[in-house]
Every structure is written in C-alpha cells, then in structure tokens.
Amino acid sequence: MAKTAHSPRQTARVVPLRKSTTIEMTRLACPNAQQAILISESFGLPVLDGDGIRDMHERLIVETAASLQDGLGERAMQIHLQRIVGAYVGSAHGAGQFYSRAVTEARDATAKSACDARDEDVDGPVGFDGPAQRKREFAADMGVQAHALLMAAEGAVTAYEQVIGERWKPFERAAETTSPSVDRKAAAVQMAAFG
C-alpha cells in the first residue's frame, strides 16, 4: 500500500486585531461631570464628588508605586502600573458602554409608552412604576456608576504620568507574523536540493 506524502503545513494563528481602549474613548462613553450632576438631580440620586474620587485614586496609585519602588526596577514598575491603569480604564469604558445601551433602551421604552395605541407599554397600576420608568431609572444608576469609574480611571492615568514621567497609553500587543521564519525557509531550500 502506497502512502501519500503529506507536506507538513503550519497553521497560521489568527490574532484578531482589536483597538485598545484609551482614556479618550472612555471619556466619550461615560457621562461627564455636568451630565452626572444633571442625572443625579433629575432622578434623586446622590451627587458624586468626582474630584474627590479622582484625587483619591491618584494618591492610591502614587502611594502604591512608592511602596514598590525598592522592589521593582524602572521597567517593571512601568509594566505593573500600565496594567493597573489599563484595568481602571477598561472597567470605566465597559461601564460607559453599558450605560449607553441602557440609555438607548430607556429612550425606546419611553417612545413606545408615549404611543396611546400600545397596551403592553402602559404604566402599571397607580403607585407602581411602568416599564419605561424602570428603564430610565436603571439608565440613571448606570450613568452615575460610569461617571464614578471614569473619575477613578482619570486619577489612575494622572498618577501613571506622575510616577512614570510619560503619558499612559494602552498596551498594544505586537502583531504575530504568519510567514515562515528564515530558518524554515532555508531548510525548505536545502531539502529541495535533494530532489
């Protein structure tokens, strides 16, 4: 029985290209200070001390770096803080995206409830909130949370710049090459010489 020769084929690993989350993207996704105050006042929620949250997180990161200074080299400190700040920024960005979806759902529910021909979206019995009101209140809660996390992220970004001396930017993984290495190409040429 003859065996057919199969040439070994390396499968290329596909790494999805994904845009890293920046603090600027996060600021666009989350409510700013004025929006957060308006949301809090409109829905009877506590008004956050955004500056206090930002300052506290800045101090937290700076003090953490100071306590690690003797144990970490300069590059290790940079990598460590880059990861920590990235977690803060990623968390705030995720909360901002969730807030945006909640606002969209609240707008849709409110628009549907304004239509008198729809029975399923009418308000509940007297004394109970309707579905549109619950969605608006949920979106308001998410807005306040997203703003709080944005302030924490901004404090962490400021601390990074203070400790490392350069502006924070998200870690971007180097693209993996899918072409054969020089050694593999050379081996193929050499093997081809044998016929």
Disulfide bonds with the S-S distance in Angstrom:
none
